[in-house]
Amino acid sequence: RARRPPADGSALAKRGEGVDERVVLGAARTAVMSGERGSPKPPDLSRLEELEKHVKQQSGQIEKQNEQIRALQAAVRGLQAATDTRRQGEASTDIVADDGKEASALELDAVKVQGDKPVEGEGEGSGDAADDDDAGVSLEANVWDAFLAVVVSHSRYGAFTCCEYAMLVILFILNACLQGLFLLAIGRTMSGTPFSSDTTKAMLFHRLADYHHLDRADLAHMQTRAEMLCNGDVHSRLSGTWDDVSTYLQVDSEGASVSGQVVSLIAISIWTLVTSKEVSRTCELIQAVLVLPSRGGGETDLSGGVGTVSELRLLDKACALLLVLAPRLVTAGLLMTIGSYWLACTSNVSDLILNACALEIVKDMDELLFESLMTKRAQGTIEQIKIGAPKVALGSDPSGSEAPAGSRSSLCSLLASPRMAQVVMVFRFCFVIAAVCLFNMVFLDPIVADINEARRVTCTGPRDFVYAEHPNTLLPLFAELDQTEEDTNAMRCFYAAKYDMLLMRASFDPLYSDRNETLIELVAGTHATCSDKPGMAAASGEVPCPSYKLSIVQDALKEDDFAGSRFCQDEEIMLTVFRLTCLNDYFTNTFPGLSHLSDTLTCAEVYANGLCTCSGHECEPTDDYTMPDGLMWNYNLADALRRICPQSCGACDSVAAAEAIPSSPGSGAEDGGNSSQQGPPIPSEGNSSQQGPQSGSENGSNTSNTNGAGSSTNGTSSGANGTSNGPPQQPSDGGR
């Protein structure tokens, strides 16, 4: 024994062989005995015992290191084989380890990390190996996980510095306040049904009171404002609401389309999946904290920044659950519920994307605060910390001493089992489906019902009637806008001329005639020939343009006896706009009698052609309006022209119609010249389908005395036309 070389533990480790304790102890005993040989003193037995104890400790450590090395080598070879197999497209493979046992590629993560020392998983090949296969839950760089790391660590400033710890507390409070305030704002102010019962009642009243009133109807096209609203031809607040409703419900959509309810349901489903991920993450942390053993009670030091929290006291678990994990779980649940309600209340489909993005920002508030304000060192430290029990064999204690079998609770074993993982997976799927169905039934269906009610009160039922107040009873008096009615079609161009005059005054192009710059100036009152005083145009040789000072307009509105006032005059410019509008093909096709205006240029010719009187007197609804050419004229048109040309048609008290129209061909020279003198100097710029007014040079020639004969000729011809084109029994132009 003395001649044997001493056993070297390091050499054995290098060769990967085990250590024979008997050889080591024998060599040590021989060395002691030989060192004390020849001495009269007895051998020192205490020293021998110390050496034996020391050798045992060293041999145990060497054996553990050898096992770790073999496990790491097997894991590396397994990972390499798994990588090669994945590249070849195979689903899975079996890897042969050093000891000849087969291990699945999915079991190569059996090596766990505790602190900074790798240890091998226990129980290879046993049926309970997967029971302790969990490496723990890694923390992420956010406020919730960082504060959890501080709570579970007794070393107060181990993982963070004092300044980082203070900042982390501030961020935790700030994150809770921001998320809570935003959830409160969504629930109290931002969400809610967009079409409550009060809203639909107000919409119905607005439609009936305003959009069916006669004054709001488009009589040029014979459409009520309600009909225009439903056709998308009105711009108002109610029209914007109807646009949202029609887009959401896809009213009268052509081709393939997706309704707003389907889009909202998809958005709610996606948001439920996003928030369920946060709920699952929180539940995993709760499970990891609950599974941790509670024995020991020593401090968990994270000063190194890297490690696994392997055990916790009951007080630490309670603090982690109550201060961090429970509020986080409640916040995630509120985000899921209130966010889904907000998305369901969004009736504008285009706003769904914006609202979903806003919810995502609120959910990621903890990550934004932590990554923006905390140091890089703190972020890296959090990402290297795990929470999970260490891997030890059943029946063994983590310190190395044997523990009685079954010391780990059955609840912890159940939570860490692979079967529980499968149950959790199925539960997550069922939870998401149930949540989406619940949100659809509780939130989305009532909103869709309210939107359908808004559609019903806005654009259902008859929309072609108008009303006005009865002059005696003051109750509604109804009428139906019928585009096939002759009297209605006759006056459509009159109402269209109103809008064309507004367009010209604002320097826009008219809808039913070509743009005429001279006519636009005359309508605006900026032309040189316009008279600034009503009733004085004939005497001064100017044109009565429909534009005066504000005080004059106010006086005209206050005038009670219009027929005897100075405002009773022929409005030649109004007649020109009315004539150009009515000669448009859109109106002549619906009422052919409007073609009689083609040879009527002035108010004098209106009377001469019999378009404003019936047998020399004011027209009545019962009169016959059949023209000599067989075309029908209309009482409403005759009344409108009588109002436009009151002086020529005998509606003014100051001037009789006989004074405006020559009574005989002999006097027609002077009167015809005067009538031509009142005509507007408008150049002919009309289109080919309608005859525009005469040119300015032609009208201007009538103002000179040298061309009086020509004026007399025109006046005579006008009288002739009045005789031939007037209504039946129309007298000559000399009588009324």
Summary of the structure (lengths in Angstrom):
residues: 736
radius of gyration: 50.1
end to end distance: 158.8
largest distance: 178.1
contacts: 2220
relative contact order: 0.07
helix: 56%
strand: 6%
